[in-house]
């Protein structure tokens, strides 16, 4: 009787879970966990004179990470990521607020404007901006046609252009969490603030911003972290003049052919990501807002 009951429990409880969760678990193990373990192991290896990976334990790769040249790239990466995050907040917050507070049919249209960029590969869109901002691009032709400049202006290969490209690619990741946070605002609190004599500006900074701080922080995390790894933006628009951690990792795996060093850099980037997510969690953020 006990065996029949255990078989019944297995078929009714365990088997359905294995069927539904099992394939996903195997997929995550093969495509996420095992590659991460391999990268972690490789970060403690070295290369021989033919650039082949030699599986001998060493801390050399991590020791190289504190060299002055690399520290300069780390600082440059943090500055660009910070500027990108601030710009995304300044541009994304008003747009998210308009979407969340709109009650007409235009709300769906405005929301679609945020989603539509995901339909096209970001690499293609960045190449489009490179063509548009180039010396022979439409933008330079326009400013010369209306008399602003007599010759083409070099917009590419500058830090500002790289930040612009980062903002363009990542701003939807800021708007969506902000939209969710703003939509949850209690209108009665805004009315109470107005009834108590608070001006709109004071209401915004003392009521709206604190109540939507979770959306600001989660959006900042979702922008800041990918920005460190978006090497193709700085490659295409920055032309190698604005190297970031992502560019450094890419070069180690490709042109430098130093996979252990690239793996060590990747591990550091993963650790930074986990620390930021943990900080977000400690401050009371909802992990669902980050898709975790």
N, C-alpha and C positions, 0 to 999 in steps of 0.2 A: 504493500500500500504506500509505503514511504517512497519507494523507487518510482512508482507511478506518479505520485504527487510532485516529486522533484523533476521528472521528465516534463510534466505539465507546466510547471513553473518556468523551466528552461525554454519551452516552446512559446509560452505566452509572454514572458518578460525578457529573458536574455536574448533569445534568437532575433526578435524584431530589432533590438538595439544593435546587435552585431551586424545585421543586414544594412541598417541605415547609417550607423556611425562607423562601422568597420572600414568601408572603402575610403571614406574621407580621412580616417586616421592613417591608413596605409599611404595615402597620397601625400599627407602632410609629412609623414616620416621620410618618404623618399625624396620629396621636393624641397623640404624646409630643414628638418632636423639633421638628416645625414649630411647635406651640403654644409650646414653651419658647423657641424663637428669637424668635417674635412678642412674647412677654412681655419678653424681654431687650431687644429693640429699643424696645418701648414705654416701658420704664423710663427711657430717655434722651430721651423726648419731653416735650411740654408741652401744656397745654390753652388754648384761646382763651376769650373772654368768654362763649361759649355752651356751654362745657364739651366742645367737640369736640377730639379728639386731633389735635395739629399735629405732624407728623413733622419736627421741627427739633431737632438735637442739643443737649442741655443736661445739666448735672450738677445742676440745681436740685433735682430729686426726691431725689437722694442727700444733698444738703446739708440738706434738711428733716428727714432721718431722725435727725439728732443734736440735734434740739430737745429742751428739758427735758421737755415733755409726753410726747413719744414715748419718751424714755429711762426715764421713770417706768413706762410700760406695758411696756417691755422687761424691767425689773427685776421687775415684778409677774408677768410671764409666766414668767420663769426661776424665781421663788420657787414659784409654783403647780406648774410642771412638776417641780421638784425634790421638793416635798412629795408630789406624786402618785407619783413614781418610788420614793421611800423607802417610802411606804405600800404600794405594790404589792409591793415586795420583802418587807416584814414580813408581809404577809398571804399573798402568793403562795408564798413559800418553804416554809412548813409544809405547805400544801395540795399543792404539787408533790412534796414529799418523801413525803407519805403515799401519793400516787398511784403514785410510782415504786417504793416499797418494798412496796406491797401485792401479794401473790401470789395472792389469791383472785379469784373472779369479780367482786367489787366493783370491781376495777380499771377495767374497761370502763365501769361505771356512773359512777365518779368522773371518768373522762376525758370522758365524754359531758356531764357537768355543766359542764365548761369549754367545750365546743364548742357547746352548745345556744344560748347568747346570740348567736352569729353567725347564727342562723336568723331573728332578728327585727331589724329596722332599729333602730340605736342611738338615732335621733331619737325614735322611738315610745317606747322604753324610758325615755328621759330625761323625756319628757312625762308618762309614768306616775309617775315619782318626784316630779315637780312637783305632780301631783294628790294623791299620797299624803302629801307633806310640807306641803301648803298649809294655810292657817288653817282651812279646812273639810274637810280631808283626814282619812283614817282614822286616821293616827298621832296627830293632835291630839285627835280624838274619843276615842281609846283612853286617852291620858294624862289627859284630863279625866274620863273614866268611872271610872278607878281612883283618882282623887283626887290625882294628882301636881301638877296645875295646875288653877286655876279658870277660866282663860281661855286661848285659843289662843296658842301660842308661835310666834313668827316664825322658822321654820327657813330659809326661802328668802332669796335675795339677800344671801348672806354668802360670804366666801372659803372657809370650811370646807365649805359645801354644794357649792361649785364643785369643790373638791378631791375630795369624796366622789363626785360625778358622774363626774369624770375617772377615779378609781380603778375605779369600777363599769364604765365603758366599756372601759378599757384593761388591766385585770388579766389577761384571757386571754392577752394578748401577753407578759406576764411569766411566767405559769405554764408555757406551752408550752416556751420555751427552758430554763427551770429543770428541767422534767420530763425533757427530753432529756439534760441534763448530769448530773442525779442518777442517771438510769437506767444511765449508763455507769460508775458507781462500782464499783470492784473490792472485793467483799466481803472478800477476804483482807486488804486494807489496814485495814479497820475491825476485823477480828479481831486483826490484829497490834497495833494500837493498844490494844485492850482487854487483850491478853496482856501488854503492856509496862506495864500498870498505869494507863493514862490513863483518867480518868473520862469519862462520856458528854459532858459539857459541853466538856471539853478536846479530845476527839476531834472534836466538831462544829466548833469554831473553828480547830483546827490541822490537821485532816485533810480533813473534808468540805467546809468553805467554800473553802479554797484549790483543791481539786480541781474544784469546781463554779463557780469564779469566772468562767469563760467564759460560763456560762449566766446568771449574775447581770448581767454587763456587757452581753451581747447583749439580754437582756430589758429592761435599763434604757434602752438605745438605742431599742428598739422602743416603749417607753412615753414617754420624754422627748420625742422628735421629734414624734409625732402630737399630744401634749398641747399643744404650742405653736399648733397649727392647729385644734383642736377648738373653734371659736368658738360652736357651737350650745349646748354645755354651759354655758358662762358666760353666754350670752344667756338661756337658759331658767331655769337654777337661780341664776345670779348676778344676773340682772336688770340687766346693764350696770354693776354695781358692781365687778366683777372683770374688767375688760377685759384681753384678751391680744392677742398679735400677730395671731392669726387674726381677732379682732373688728375690729382696725384695718384689715386688708386688706379684710374684707367691707364695711366702711363706705365705703372709698374707691371700690370698684366699684359700690356701690349708692346710698346716700343722698348721699354727697359727690360722686359722679360724676367722680372724679379717677382715671381709669384709669392714667395714667403713674405716679402716686405709689403706687397699689396694686401695680403691676407691680414697682416698685423694692423695696417691702416683700417681695414674693414672692421676688424674686431673693435678698435677704438671707436669707430663711428657707431657701431652697434651699442657699445657701452654708454656712449653719450645719449643715444636715443632712449635706452632703458632708464637712465638717470632722469631725463626730462619727463618721461612718462610717469616714473615713480614720484617725482616732485608734483606733477599734476594730480596724482592720486592722493598724495599727502595733504594737498590744499583743498581736498574735498571734491575734486572733479569727478564727473561720471565717466567711467571708462567706455560706456556705450557711445558717447559723443566722439570718441576717437576711433570707433570701429573695433575696439579690443574686446 
